């Protein structure tokens, strides 16, 4: 007889994490508000640093930043599921922003977003 299928170790841990923590509607509302604020701050800062008539960052720059955090969060067992609140300046975010602005400006924006998200 074939052996019964076992749940992969990572999947079992994710299920256990999901079951261990339920988010209230108030917490979800705070999270959505914080994400809107972060997106707004990124747009404002990129506009300030890019100058008039410059290119804007790729539309999915913000979403890629969130997705990279989601990948980091799994390995770090970080409780926050969406907002990159670990205080890490994402080097890939800097590279995304460098496509349309200087390295100094991109680094400054990434640092500001990391600090804001950590709150």
N, C-alpha and C positions, 0 to 999 in steps of 0.2 A: 504494500500500500504506500502511496506517496505521503510524504510528511506534510502536516498542515502548514499553510503559508503563515509566516511570521511577519508582523509589522516591522518595517525598517526602523532602526533605532532612532533616527532623526525624526521620523514621522510620529513615533510614539511620544517623544519629548515635546513636540509641537502641540499635540493633542492635550498632553498633561498641562502645558502652560496655558492653553486656551481655557481648559476647565478650571484651572486654579484662579484665574482672574477674570471677573466679569466687569465690564465697564458700565457705569451708570449713564443715563441720558445727559446728565449735567456734565460729566467728564467728556463725553463725546462732543458736546456743544463747545466746551472749552478748547478741545483739540481742533475742531473745525475753525474756530475763531483764530486760534494760534497759527494754523496753516495759512489762512487768508492773510493774516498779518505778515507772515514770513514771505509769502509770494509778493505782497504789496511792497515790502521793504526791498526785495530783490529787484523788482521793476524800478522802484524809485532810485536805488543806488546805481543800477546799470545805466539809467537815463542820465544821472548826474555825471558819471564817469565817462560815458561814451561821447558826450557832446552832441551838438545839434547836427542833424543830417547823417549821423553815424548809423551803422547797422545795429540792430537789436540782437540780443542773444537768441539762440534757437528756442523755439516755442517749448520744447520738452526739456530744457535745461533743468528747471525746477523739479520736474517729475523724475528725472534721472538721479538727481541728488537724493530725493526721497527713497528711490529704489535701491541705491547703493547703501543707504543707511539700513534698509530692511535686511540686506544681505549681511552687513556688519552686526546687526542686532542679534541675529541668530547665533553667531559664534560667541558673542559677549554676554548672552543671557540678559540683555537689557530689557526692562519691562515696557518702556514706551514703544508702542507698535508702529507709529508712523513718523513722528517728528524727530529729526536728527538731534536729539537732546544730549548727545554724549560729549559735546564740546570739541569734537574732532574737526579740524579744517580739512575738508575733502579736496584732495589734490586733483581729482578728476573734475570737480566743479570748477576749480581754478583753470584747468585746461579748456573746459567748455567755454568759460568766459573769455579766455585769451584769444579765442577766434575773432572776437569783435572789439577787444580793448587791450591795453598794455598789461603786462604781467603784474606790475605793482597795483594797478586798479583792480584786476581780477582777484589778487590775493587779499586785498583790503576788503572787497565785497564778501569773499568766502569767510574771512575772519569775522566780519560783522554779523553774517548770517549764523555762523556757529555760536557766537556769543548770545545772539537773540534767541536762538532755538533752545539754548541751555536753560533759559529762564523758566 
